Amino acid sequence: MGSKFHAFMFPWFAFGHITPYLHLANKLAEKGHRVTFLLPKKAQKHLEHLNHFPQNIAFHPLTIPHVNGLPPSAETTSDIPISLDKFLSEAMDLTRGQVEAAVQTLRPNLIFFDFAHWVTELAKDYMIKSVCYIILSATTIAHTLVPGGELGLPPPGYPSTKVMYRDNDAHALATLSIYYKRVYHQITTGLKSCDIISIRTCKEIEGKFCDYIASQYNRKVLLTGPVLPELEKGEPLEEQWIHFLNGFGPGSVVFFALGSQIILEKDQFQELCLGFELLGLPFLVAVKPPKGASTIQEALPEGFEERVKGRGVVWGGWVQQPLVLSHPSVGCFVNHCGFGSMWESLMSDCQIVLIPFLGDQVLNTRLMTEELKVSVEVVREKTGWFSKESLSDAVRSVMDKDSKHGKLVRRNKAKLKDILVSPGLFTSYEDKFVEALQEYLV
Ligand SMILES: O=c1ccn([C@@H]2O[C@H](COP(=O)(O)OP(=O)(O)O[C@H]3O[C@H](CO)[C@@H](O)[C@H](O)[C@H]3O)[C@@H](O)[C@H]2O)c(=O)[nH]1
C-alpha cells in the first residue's frame, strides 16, 4: 500500500514512553501519514512543543478514571512514586471504553500500544492492525519478558552471559518485584497477540537480543532504530546553562541526570553531592529534590554550596539534556541508563558513567559496560548504597587522561558512535519500518 495510513498511538502513561512514541509519530507525519495520539489530558500541554506536524498529529485527550489508591490528580508516572504505578495501570485499563469510542469514530488503520495489551482484542473487533511498539531495550524484553524467564533470571536460550543481574542488584529487583507480575502479563500478552512487534532499537547494538525475541515469539520483529528527535528543530539551550558551561574548558564538565522518575533518599542525595565535591571537576547535577524535601537547597549537605561555588551546580528541575550533552564543555555524562538517556549518551561525545536504579536500567548498563564496553558502572554495595568514593572513582577512571581503562572505553565508544552516525543508518531503519507497515496494510 503506497497510500497514506492513519495510526492511533496509545503508550503507557509515562513521559519515558509517551515522548519516544511522539518522536515516532513525527517521523510518520513527516511522510504524510496521520496520527491520533491518545494521552492523559494534563500531559498534552507538556508535549505540544514536541509535535512538529500538528496538521498530521492530533492529540486525543483521555480522562483518567478514579481508582482507589491513585491520588486524584495523578495522570502519569511522574505524578506518583513507583509503588503506586499499579493503580495508574488499573486506571489505564479503565480507559478502554474511551479508546474504543475513538476507534469506532475515527476508524484508524493501525493502533500502536505497549502496556495496554487489550488493544489487540479491540483491534480485531474493528479489523485494524495492532502494533506492539516497545520503547524499552530489546535486551530487557529478551531477559525479562519472554515466556520461561522469572524475576531476575533469564529464560532458556537467552543470548548473553554478561547482560545479567548480580548480587548487588537486589535493590533494583526489589523495586521491579512491585510491578513485575502485572507488567509481565501485559507485555507478554501484547507481544503474543499483536499483529506486528516492533522495537525502538537497531541491530548494531542489540541484534542478537532482537533475533532471540523473534525466535521466542515466533514472528518477525520490525526495528525502528532509536528515532531520535532533531535537536535543531527544538528550542536552543537556556541562557543560564550556556553561560555556566561556557565558563569551562572543552570536555571538562561532568553532567549528572537520572531521567524523569528517580527520586533519591536524602542521605544518598547528600552522598552524591559529596562525591562531586570529592571529584574536584566542574559539574552540573540535575535531579529531583530527594524524598522528604521540597527543594534541593534544603537538602544539600552543610556548607556544600560555599565549598563548590563557581565550580558546580545542583539543580532541582528539568534541563534540556540532549542540548547540555552537545555543549562542548561537557565531557562526561553520569546517568541511570534509562533507554532514552542510553541513546543520547551514545550519540554524544561524552564519556559515560552509569548508575542504574530500576530493572531495565541495570540490564542496559550491563549491555553498555560489559557487552559493548563503552562505559563504566559505579560500584554499589549489597544494600544498593553507592559511596562518594565509588562515584568519584568511576568518573575519574574515564576522565583521567592517563587512565588505561578510560582510553579503552573512549576508543570503543568512538568506534560505535561512528557506526551509529554513518549517513542514512537511522533514516533507513525508519523508512524500512514504514514500508513494512504499508505492505502489511495491503
Ligand atoms: O532533566 C531532564 C531529565 C530528562 N530529560 C529527558 O527525558 C528523557 C528521559 O528518558 P530516559 O532516559 O529513558 O529516562 P526515564 O524517563 O527516567 O525512563 C523511564 O523510561 C525508560 C524508557 O524510555 C526506561 O528505560 C526507564 O527505566 C524508565 O525510568 C530523555 O530523553 C532525557 O533527555 C531531560 O531532557 N531533562
The ligand as a Gaussian input file, in Angstrom:
#p B3LYP/6-31G(d) Opt

LIG

0 1
 O       16.236000      16.933000      33.282000
 C       15.951000      16.158000      32.355000
 C       15.698000      14.780000      32.543000
 C       15.394000      14.011000      31.429000
 N       15.335000      14.575000      30.193000
 C       14.967000      13.762000      29.008000
 O       13.999000      12.822000      29.380000
 C       14.237000      11.585000      28.749000
 C       14.403000      10.556000      29.852000
 O       14.314000       9.311000      29.275000
 P       15.052000       8.047000      29.903000
 O       16.479000       8.226000      29.962000
 O       14.562000       6.861000      29.140000
 O       14.633000       8.109000      31.429000
 P       13.238000       7.921000      32.226000
 O       12.183000       8.774000      31.707000
 O       13.559000       8.057000      33.655000
 O       12.997000       6.421000      31.887000
 C       11.868000       5.617000      32.054000
 O       11.587000       5.110000      30.749000
 C       12.707000       4.454000      30.142000
 C       12.286000       4.041000      28.749000
 O       12.453000       5.143000      27.881000
 C       13.173000       3.291000      30.976000
 O       14.339000       2.750000      30.390000
 C       13.462000       3.753000      32.397000
 O       13.793000       2.662000      33.241000
 C       12.271000       4.492000      32.986000
 O       12.624000       5.032000      34.265000
 C       15.499000      11.740000      27.926000
 O       15.144000      11.972000      26.578000
 C       16.155000      12.984000      28.508000
 O       16.871000      13.727000      27.557000
 C       15.602000      15.894000      30.006000
 O       15.588000      16.408000      28.873000
 N       15.894000      16.644000      31.098000

